[in-house]
């Protein structure tokens, strides 16, 4: 059964249902177990719903719209225009919409219908679909799977929905191709309980074998987008497991049956090789004593009835029998067609560790280790995703992995390790729900569901599993976030080798390292909450939100401590960004705003004296003093416990002077002399200045005003264009790109070099009417510009930066990374195509000891010429 891309992926023949899938991303919402996919370019009215109705389960995806967050900052538009961007391009993530993933048992289809009704999805999410405001009844929605035919009349009768049926195989392949191309950590292996995420080379993706395990099993050879063939299958699949399991164990749900298997021991029901050979291996043909010789074989030789066998053992034996059978058939087909990759999907797997281990073991066994089973995080939603995309057929060639971002907001609480919760409609409901969490030692217990028992679906509730409702590591829970589509993210073009790039310096796969950083984040949490509440005036509402944030972030930490791979591959950059996202989720958009303003004012007040001192020095001494100033000023970091302690002992200026006085070379990493030679040359040899320098700035206050701005001034003086690169969104006391123009404007009042450069770069929209004592000398001064980096974290991942930063980088030949987050925690080992200078003061004792073999407050000046 061969298909091509022209076979069935068509749009509706009724009113056009336009869906802009160009450039997507994942956003994590605890309201869903499975991620939501965000559509930032989506502005049309669309059908909000797509279904995959299988024999056992209904998979539902629906679209929710987000308000577009436009900016009208004239200064930023001027900079973008200088870089060649139209004024409507934006570099920060814009959440135009997202896709939610929900599942129901087909046998309980009324619950699915109730869910659609409660969310008003049959009315287009509660919005009118016609310009005259009338409600559109008999709306056409996309659906796939056998149930799209079987239940068509029911959907029309109950909800007025007409199911437009899409080809099942086409949808499966379209969904799988989309995910494997678009999500960096979509595919993973699972052996002996260990998850390892696999990065797929898009140029080497095809061909592959897709094994979709639903009620039955289809094995599909995929040769490209829209090019596939069903080459095999088996009638022994998820429906077999659920059907036999229900008859033999009396379980009431598929999940209950899977949960039961975790407590089972298949040796009580299966006949093993050792049972036949007196506990011995059959070494001659390579069979160990523990190998299953016959599933349920012991039932033939024992005089026992069904009631004499434990349901747990029956469930596990059944699970292994079916998993091994599917895996063997899959491997034989991969061998037959010479396929290197085998991906398993479908709701039979649903992230269940035992199931994945059984399939992986069988593939490893039959291939003698030559092949690996791989699984997909969105495993059960391939068909529903493909059906959703078919509203308007949209090629995936333009969708790049760097344009997708996965986020994990606490939309609703965890229950039994899974993401569950009611359909929370506003922040107050979310806070009320979080207030019901109970802290007991290291465990966080969720409240009892407030709706009638038995409701399924991740927008409602599931019956609590037998292990209770404690937030814990659950082998059957592989959590995924909400998928946001961000078209303005790009790969940083100056990375030397994208395939070799790893942003994180610290390896959080080390349990001790992970525990240390979780401890640090937990210890800093009360102070962060206090700052966040104070930033909102200390109102009762702010205190409620602060408490809810603390509970939510603690829940994330607890979940990740017990299951580090629960949200995908975990790195320190991801962990720190999750904290900032969690703050924003509870409407703390800038917890350190008042502190930043106070420190900026204090630093600007002493800037004139510093500039006068610098101008009195010869160029060699001045360059060293500037680098010392950057390192000294980098001590101001509210993310560091050591720095916070210093604030208790003096003012910002006193701390800065103390830090400057302690600058003694050689530093822990000291490449200053090499950098000096590149800037100043040796003897009579004067090197040309850099064309453009990208300065990745860190903290507000002394760090930017007394450290990085004077360094930028020196580069401008030498004829180098300077681009200050700052966060798109606040993170701790880091300066943002929206704040920088005002800081530069204040600094420019004290310096003609900065004023002329800022005017040239479009930062001073209204040129100053008064000038300083010195006359204007070069009206066409080299520009000083500001761009956003595309993120809101203390760290930076150069695989995903703003389009404006990528544009600015194309003419840059010098990068200066400043601060622990951007130069040490991430990117310490990053290689670039241009000159790179990494400057930071070490403010974490463990990092100092483990990574640089040094001490607290050691300095890093690492210069690397163009690679």
Order of alpha helices (4+ residues) and beta strands (2+ residues): beta-beta-beta-beta-beta-alpha-beta-alpha-beta-alpha-alpha-beta-alpha-beta-beta-beta-beta-beta-alpha-alpha-beta-alpha-beta-alpha-beta-alpha-beta-alpha-beta-beta-beta-alpha-beta-beta-beta-beta-alpha-alpha-alpha-alpha-alpha-alpha-alpha-beta-alpha-beta-alpha-beta-alpha-alpha-beta-beta-alpha-beta-beta-alpha-beta
